[in-house]
Amino acid sequence: MTTASSDQTLVPVAQLLSEFGEQVITPDDPRYDPARTVYQGGIDRRPAAIVRPRDAAQVSRVVSIAREHDLELAVRGGGHSNAGYGVCDGGLVLDLNDMREIDIDVEGRTAWVQAGMSAGAYTEAVGAHGFVTGFGDTGTVGVGGITLGGGIGFLVRKYGLTIDALLAAEIVTADGQILHTDADTHPDLFWAIRGGGGNFGVATRFKFRLHELESIVGGMLILPATAETIEAFAAASEAAPLELTTIGNIMPAPPMPFLPPEQHGQLIIMAMMCYAGGAEDGERALAPFRAIATPLADMVQPMPYSGMFPPDEDDFRPIASSRTMFIDRIDRATAETIVERIQASTASMAATQVRVLGGAMADVPADATAFALRQSRIMVNLAAIYEDLGEAPVHDAWVDDYVVALRQSDHGAYVNFLGDEGEARVRAAYPGGAWERLTKIKAVYDPTNLFRLNQNIPPAS
């Protein structure tokens, strides 16, 4: 049995079933709809088959079949790609869902982990030994995707990007080879996978350095949002000790039960605060934020780092128009623009996320890894969340105009937060010669661009 795919090639479903048995999910399988569903709402793609390998050897076999039959191949980790690249129409999905093994070396302070494990599960596992590795701000993402794109999360100012803790990786390349890569072995590949995304192969395992951190002071702090408090929040975040990373979400207050009813719909800063250290120092670092305005809610407290990841919401699949960008500063005029633009949106929820960076992320030279945006100061993510796909043009226009209104001198883009926005936006993630270097490495490890369902870097010709 073969199935025609969207580009008129054939997916050899019978061969896959023969080789992988119940690890193959086809359209007539009751597991099919959940397996093809990704985080982003509004994406409804139907692959001919989904294969869930268990180790690098099986990944290699799936990659070889895709190459031999010239199939469209989607590689899925946690399914959080903003463009929905973890699933395709008519082609083959290589789903890392069943690859979740972790091996923790407590004495050596390292961990080998398969790429299908979620960031939340990894955090729980190493946290049991008093360790952390910084990933993002959502526990359901797969460690593979967030690592390959760089990894900006709750510990970025203290410990840097996820890739700054990456010591080695196991990669299946387009020709089916299983390669070990680190600073000394295939160093060009090791450079490229630290920020270059899934362009160079399927990452099947990662070796991370573990940082000792018994507990944090963290949680949600909600402040009223005005131009004055937004400016003050950004200034306090920049002035804070490097142990403190903040993520400020500026948005109309949802009807959360712990907020007074009169606050519902009013602009708030819903901030996630993470101080990587002890309670006394953490309280001192947080005092300037509590002084900005009387908090509407204050849930910041000592906790294990895993407490920063909320429980999974399996049925939450937002439809959103979104953009990611960097800016240099949030002065009063910028803060006023944020307030005005959010209030002008007709979406069911409009939000602006502000992440002040710096610290350990900026200590690494820009050319040390493919992630070249080390000196970017503030990341801003803009989103309009809505229910009716027919409204997309209205919300796309809102977010595009918003980007223009906010733009300053930094035109970079964080590759992990890009949607399907074209090559120019992907190139913006790799300034200073990084793009050109990546295209040359791509030509070595994936000359035919088999791995193209991603924020794609084409091979140099």
C-alpha positions in Angstrom: 0.0 0.0 0.0 1.3 3.4 -0.9 -0.3 6.8 -0.3 0.0 9.8 -2.6 1.5 12.9 -0.8 1.0 16.5 -1.6 4.0 16.7 -3.9 2.9 13.6 -5.8 5.6 11.3 -4.3 4.5 8.1 -2.6 4.7 7.2 1.1 5.4 3.4 1.4 3.0 2.8 4.2 3.1 -1.0 3.8 6.9 -1.0 4.1 6.8 1.2 7.2 4.2 -1.1 8.8 6.3 -4.1 8.0 9.4 -2.5 9.6 7.9 -0.6 12.5 4.6 -2.3 13.2 2.5 -0.5 15.9 5.0 2.4 15.9 3.3 3.5 12.7 0.1 5.5 12.9 -2.0 5.8 9.8 -5.2 7.7 9.0 -7.4 4.7 10.0 -5.7 4.4 13.4 -7.7 5.8 16.4 -4.4 7.4 17.6 -4.2 9.4 14.3 -6.0 12.6 15.2 -4.3 13.2 18.5 -0.9 12.3 16.9 -1.3 14.9 14.1 -2.5 17.7 16.4 0.0 20.4 17.2 0.0 23.1 19.7 -1.0 25.9 17.3 -4.7 26.1 16.6 -6.0 26.4 13.1 -3.5 23.8 11.7 -5.2 20.8 10.2 -2.7 18.8 8.2 -3.1 15.1 7.4 0.2 13.1 6.9 0.1 9.8 5.2 1.9 8.2 8.1 3.4 9.0 11.5 6.3 6.9 12.8 7.4 7.0 16.4 10.9 5.6 16.6 12.5 4.6 19.9 16.2 5.2 19.2 18.7 6.7 16.8 18.9 3.5 14.7 15.2 3.6 14.0 15.4 7.4 13.3 18.1 6.7 10.8 15.9 4.1 9.0 13.0 6.5 8.8 15.2 9.3 7.5 16.6 6.8 4.9 13.2 5.8 3.7 12.2 9.5 3.4 15.3 10.3 1.4 15.0 7.2 -0.9 11.4 8.0 -1.7 11.8 11.8 -1.9 9.2 12.3 0.8 8.1 15.4 2.5 9.5 14.8 6.1 8.3 16.6 9.2 10.2 16.1 12.4 8.1 16.5 15.6 9.4 17.0 19.1 6.8 18.7 21.4 4.8 20.1 18.5 5.1 23.7 19.5 6.4 25.2 16.3 4.6 28.5 15.6 4.4 27.5 11.9 3.2 24.0 12.7 6.3 22.4 11.1 5.8 19.3 13.3 3.2 18.0 10.9 2.7 17.9 7.1 0.0 17.2 4.5 0.4 13.8 2.7 4.0 13.2 3.7 5.7 11.4 6.6 6.0 12.6 10.2 8.9 11.4 12.3 7.6 11.8 15.8 10.0 11.7 18.7 7.2 11.2 21.3 8.5 7.8 22.5 12.1 8.9 22.9 12.2 10.1 26.5 15.0 8.4 28.3 17.3 10.3 30.6 20.6 9.3 32.2 21.8 11.6 34.9 25.4 11.6 36.1 25.1 13.1 39.5 28.8 13.1 40.2 29.7 14.5 36.8 26.8 17.0 36.8 25.7 16.1 33.3 22.6 14.5 31.8 22.1 12.6 28.5 18.5 12.9 27.4 16.6 11.7 24.4 15.1 14.6 22.3 11.4 13.6 22.8 11.4 14.3 26.5 9.5 17.5 27.5 11.3 20.4 29.2 9.0 19.9 32.2 9.7 16.2 32.6 13.4 16.9 32.3 13.2 19.6 34.9 11.5 17.3 37.3 14.0 14.5 36.8 17.2 16.6 37.3 15.5 18.7 40.0 15.1 15.6 42.1 18.9 15.8 42.4 19.1 19.5 43.1 20.0 20.4 39.5 18.6 22.6 36.7 19.1 23.2 33.0 17.5 26.3 31.6 14.9 25.7 28.8 12.0 28.0 28.0 8.9 29.1 29.9 6.6 26.2 28.9 7.0 22.7 30.2 5.3 20.9 27.3 7.9 21.8 24.7 10.2 19.1 23.6 13.8 19.6 24.7 15.0 19.1 21.1 13.2 22.0 19.4 13.9 24.6 22.0 17.6 23.6 22.3 18.3 23.7 18.6 16.9 27.2 18.3 18.9 28.5 21.3 16.6 28.4 24.3 15.6 31.6 26.1 13.8 31.0 29.4 13.6 31.7 33.1 17.3 31.2 33.7 18.7 33.1 30.7 20.3 35.9 32.7 21.9 33.6 35.3 23.0 30.6 33.2 22.6 31.8 29.6 20.8 30.0 26.7 19.9 26.3 26.7 22.7 25.8 24.2 25.2 27.3 26.6 24.7 24.2 28.7 24.9 21.8 25.7 28.1 19.6 25.8 27.4 17.1 23.0 24.6 15.7 20.9 23.7 12.7 18.8 22.5 13.6 15.3 21.1 11.6 12.5 22.1 13.3 9.2 20.3 13.3 5.9 22.3 10.3 4.6 21.3 8.2 7.6 24.6 8.5 9.5 24.4 8.6 13.3 27.0 11.2 14.4 28.3 12.2 17.8 29.1 15.9 17.8 30.8 18.1 20.3 33.4 20.9 20.4 36.1 18.5 19.1 34.1 16.0 17.0 32.4 17.5 13.9 32.8 21.0 15.5 31.2 22.7 12.5 28.0 20.7 13.1 28.2 21.4 16.8 28.4 25.1 16.1 25.4 24.9 13.7 23.0 23.0 15.9 23.5 25.6 18.7 20.9 27.9 17.3 20.5 26.7 13.7 17.4 24.7 14.3 16.6 21.3 12.8 18.3 22.0 9.5 21.2 19.7 9.9 19.7 16.4 10.9 17.4 14.9 13.6 18.8 15.4 17.0 18.1 12.2 19.0 20.1 12.8 22.2 21.6 15.8 24.0 24.3 16.0 26.8 23.7 18.9 29.1 25.7 20.5 31.9 23.7 20.6 35.1 23.7 23.6 37.4 23.3 23.1 41.1 20.2 25.0 42.2 18.2 23.6 45.1 15.3 26.2 45.0 14.3 29.5 43.5 12.1 32.4 44.5 9.5 32.5 41.7 5.9 32.7 40.5 3.4 35.2 39.3 3.3 38.9 40.2 0.4 40.9 38.7 0.7 44.7 38.5 -1.7 47.3 36.9 -0.4 48.2 33.5 0.1 51.9 32.6 2.8 53.5 30.5 4.4 54.5 33.8 4.4 51.0 35.3 5.5 49.3 32.1 8.5 51.6 31.8 9.3 51.0 35.5 9.0 47.2 35.2 11.4 47.2 32.2 13.9 49.4 34.1 13.7 47.3 37.2 14.3 44.1 35.1 17.4 45.7 33.6 18.7 46.8 37.0 18.0 43.5 38.7 20.8 41.1 39.7 21.5 38.5 37.1 19.9 35.8 39.2 16.5 37.4 38.4 14.9 36.9 35.0 11.5 38.4 34.4 8.9 37.8 31.7 6.2 40.5 31.6 3.0 39.8 29.8 1.0 43.0 29.2 -2.6 42.2 28.5 -6.2 42.8 29.6 -6.8 40.8 32.8 -8.6 37.5 32.2 -11.4 36.7 34.7 -9.0 34.9 37.0 -10.7 34.0 40.3 -8.0 35.7 42.5 -8.5 39.1 40.8 -11.3 41.4 41.9 -14.1 41.5 39.3 -13.6 45.2 38.7 -10.0 44.3 37.4 -11.2 41.9 34.8 -10.5 43.4 31.3 -8.3 46.1 32.7 -4.6 46.2 31.5 -2.2 44.3 33.7 1.4 43.2 33.7 1.2 39.5 34.4 4.8 38.9 35.3 6.6 35.6 35.8 9.5 36.2 38.1 12.3 33.7 38.6 15.2 34.4 41.1 17.8 31.7 40.9 18.9 31.7 44.5 17.8 31.8 48.2 14.8 33.3 49.8 16.4 36.3 51.5 18.3 37.5 48.5 15.3 36.8 46.3 13.0 39.0 48.4 15.5 41.8 48.2 15.7 41.5 44.4 11.9 41.5 44.1 11.3 44.5 46.3 11.7 47.1 43.5 9.0 45.4 41.5 6.5 45.3 44.4 7.2 49.0 44.8 6.2 49.9 41.3 2.5 49.7 42.3 0.3 47.9 44.7 0.3 44.3 43.3 -3.1 43.0 42.3 -1.8 39.5 43.0 1.5 38.3 44.4 2.2 34.5 44.2 6.0 34.8 44.3 7.5 32.5 46.8 10.3 30.0 47.4 9.8 26.9 45.4 11.6 24.2 43.3 12.5 25.4 39.8 10.0 22.9 38.4 7.2 25.0 40.0 7.7 27.7 37.3 6.0 25.3 34.7 2.2 25.3 35.1 0.2 22.1 34.7 -0.4 20.9 31.1 -3.5 22.2 29.3 -4.0 19.5 26.7 -7.0 21.2 25.1 -5.4 24.7 24.8 -4.7 25.3 21.1 -4.6 29.0 20.5 -5.2 30.6 17.1 -3.0 33.7 17.0 -1.4 36.3 14.8 2.0 36.8 16.4 5.5 38.3 15.8 8.7 38.2 17.7 11.3 41.1 17.7 14.0 42.7 19.7 14.2 46.3 20.9 16.8 48.4 22.6 14.8 50.1 25.3 11.4 50.7 26.8 11.1 54.4 27.5 7.9 56.2 28.2 7.1 56.7 24.5 7.6 53.0 23.9 5.4 52.1 26.9 2.7 54.4 25.6 2.8 52.7 22.3 2.3 49.3 23.9 -0.7 50.5 25.8 -2.3 52.2 22.8 -1.7 49.2 20.5 -3.1 46.6 22.9 -6.2 48.8 23.5 -6.7 49.1 19.7 -6.9 45.4 19.1 -10.2 43.7 18.4 -8.9 40.2 19.2 -10.4 38.3 22.1 -7.0 38.6 23.7 -4.1 40.9 22.7 -0.8 40.6 24.6 2.7 42.0 24.5 5.4 40.0 26.2 8.6 41.7 27.3 11.8 39.8 28.2 14.8 41.8 29.4 17.9 39.8 28.5 21.6 40.3 29.0 23.7 38.7 31.7 25.1 35.2 30.9 23.5 35.2 27.5 25.5 38.2 26.5 28.8 36.9 28.0 29.2 34.5 25.1 30.8 35.8 21.9 28.4 36.3 19.1 30.2 34.0 16.7 30.7 31.2 19.3 27.4 29.5 18.3 24.9 29.9 15.5 22.7 31.9 17.8 24.3 35.3 17.0 22.0 37.7 18.8 23.9 37.7 22.1 23.8 41.5 22.5 20.1 41.9 21.9 18.7 43.6 25.0 14.9 43.1 25.1 12.8 40.5 23.3 9.2 41.5 22.6 6.6 39.1 21.5 3.3 40.4 20.1 0.1 38.3 19.8 -3.5 38.6 19.0 -5.5 35.5 20.0 -8.8 34.9 18.3 -11.3 32.1 17.5 -12.4 32.7 13.9 -9.8 32.0 11.2 -11.7 34.3 8.9 -10.5 37.2 11.1 -6.8 36.4 10.4 -6.3 39.4 8.0 -7.5 41.9 10.5 -5.2 40.6 13.3 -2.3 40.0 11.0 -2.6 43.7 10.0 -2.7 44.8 13.6 0.4 42.9 14.5 2.3 44.0 11.4 1.5 47.7 12.2 2.5 47.1 15.8 5.9 45.8 14.8 6.5 49.0 12.7 5.5 51.2 15.6 7.8 49.5 18.0 10.8 48.9 15.8 14.1 50.4 17.0 17.7 49.6 15.9 17.7 45.8 16.5 16.1 44.0 13.5 16.9 40.5 14.7 14.5 37.6 15.2 14.4 34.7 17.6 14.1 31.6 15.4 12.1 29.6 18.0 9.3 32.1 18.0 9.0 32.7 14.2 5.9 31.7 12.3 5.8 31.0 8.6 7.2 34.4 7.7 9.6 33.8 4.8 13.4 33.6 4.3 14.1 37.2 5.1 12.8 36.7 8.6 14.8 33.5 9.0 17.9 35.3 7.9 17.2 38.0 10.5 17.9 35.4 13.1 21.5 34.9 11.9 23.3 38.3 11.4 27.0 38.9 11.3 27.9 36.2 8.8 26.1 33.4 10.7 23.6 32.8 7.8 26.4 32.4 5.2 28.3 30.0 7.5 25.2 28.0 8.2 24.3 27.6 4.5 27.8 26.1 3.9 27.4 23.6 6.8 24.0 22.8 5.5 25.5 21.9 2.1 27.8 19.4 3.9 25.2 17.6 6.1 22.0 18.0 4.1 22.9 19.0 0.5 19.4 18.2 -0.9 17.5 20.0 1.8 15.7 16.9 3.1 15.2 18.7 6.4 13.2 21.7 5.0 10.1 21.7 7.1 11.6 24.1 9.6 12.8 27.7 9.7 14.8 26.7 6.6 18.4 27.4 5.9 19.0 26.3 2.3 22.3 24.6 1.4 24.9 26.9 -0.3 25.1 26.1 -4.0 
